[in-house]
Amino acid sequence: MEITVTVNGTAHTVDVEPRMLLVHVLREELGLTGTHIGCDTSGCGACTVLLDGVPVKSCTMFGVQADGREITTVEGLLEGGQPSPMQAAFKEHHGLQCGYCTPGMMLVGNALIARNPDPSEEDVRWAISGNVCRCTGYSNIVTSIQAAAAATREAAAEPVTA
């Protein structure tokens, strides 16, 4: 079945089996391996992507369900070839160790900041509650997301120079 999806701002037309999961469309058909496969049951969140700006677990969604939709993967976070505020914050505040959960955490963090530019610790912990990290203990992930929110607010407040 032929589907067209816009991934990280680029339209792709792909011929997929109706039963192919979105995570496999992204990894195998489009070569975007930043979306990780973890549990295959939606329990860990390693496969999280943004679908029309909303976090979804791509291991439990068929690729055909994304036809005509906008998808953002971790590869789409780069801004002009440079790390986004979220990526920079995760690096600066040690929000990752093994890195397996990191793409999903970053995307959930971006979705949170889009709807709540100044999230509390509780807001962040609630937002990432569907994503499992077995390495960090979450504290640095929370700090990273809050730092990204602050950097995003600061960038939005800066006057535009010509």
Secondary structure, DSSP 4 states (H G I P E B T S, - for coil): -EEEEEETTEEEEEE--TT-BHHHIIIIIS--TTS----SSSSS-TTEEEETTEEEEGGGSBGGGGTT-EEE-GGGG-BTTB--HHHHHHHHTT--SS-SSHHHHHHHHHHHHHH-SS--HHHHHHHGGGS--SSS-SHHHHHHHHHHHHHHHHHHHSPP--
